């Protein structure tokens, strides 16, 4: 298999590379503490459903 054929195969496929644990940690920081904020919003009784949306 030549390089061009391999390159075309890789470009045409949906490939995922999982290299070691913790590799994606820097990218999850963009999510911040969204789970905590959504939990607090859900438990907030001073807002009605429309305000929560």
Buried (B, 14 or more C-beta within 10 A) or exposed (E): EEEEEEEEEEEEEEEEEEEEEEEEEEEEEEEEEEEEEEEEEEEEEEEEEEEEE
